[in-house]
């Protein structure tokens, strides 16, 4: 399930990067900045979710490897 969310986020990120490039190419700086802010928010959210997932895996490994 986490993989689907990550795949969806990656697609959204690619779409937002494309939009930011398009806005920048036509000289619409304010929209470019707005889209870049959304990109930063999404990347931050993805980073936090991967940290949480990493901690969960480590906790599971600790439980499995404990005698």
C-alpha positions in Angstrom: 0.0 0.0 0.0 2.8 2.4 0.8 4.3 1.7 -2.6 1.1 3.0 -4.3 1.2 6.2 -2.3 4.8 6.7 -3.1 4.2 6.0 -6.8 1.3 8.5 -6.8 3.5 11.1 -5.1 6.2 10.6 -7.7 3.8 11.1 -10.5 2.4 14.2 -8.9 6.0 15.5 -8.3 6.8 15.0 -12.0 3.6 16.8 -13.1 4.4 19.7 -10.7 8.0 20.0 -12.0 6.7 20.1 -15.6 4.2 22.8 -14.6 6.9 24.9 -12.9 9.1 24.6 -16.0 6.3 25.7 -18.2 5.4 28.7 -16.1 9.0 29.7 -15.9 9.4 29.4 -19.7 6.4 31.7 -20.4 7.6 34.2 -17.7 4.9 33.6 -15.1 7.1 33.9 -12.1 4.4 34.1 -9.4 2.8 30.8 -10.6 6.2 29.2 -10.9 7.0 30.1 -7.3 3.6 28.8 -6.1 4.2 25.5 -7.9 7.7 25.3 -6.5 6.3 25.8 -3.0 4.0 22.9 -3.6 6.9 20.8 -4.8 8.9 21.6 -1.6 5.8 20.6 0.5 5.4 17.3 -1.3 9.1 16.4 -1.1 9.1 17.2 2.6 6.0 15.1 3.1 7.6 12.2 1.2 10.7 12.5 3.2 8.8 12.3 6.5 6.8 9.3 5.4 10.0 7.5 4.3 11.5 8.2 7.7 8.5 6.8 9.5 8.5 3.7 7.2 12.3 3.3 7.9 11.7 3.4 11.6 8.9 0.9 11.4 11.1 -1.5 9.4 13.9 -1.1 12.0 11.5 -1.8 14.9 10.2 -4.9 13.1 13.8 -6.1 12.6 14.5 -5.5 16.3 11.5 -7.6 17.3 12.4 -10.4 14.8 16.1 -10.5 15.8 15.5 -10.4 19.6 16.0 -13.8 21.3 
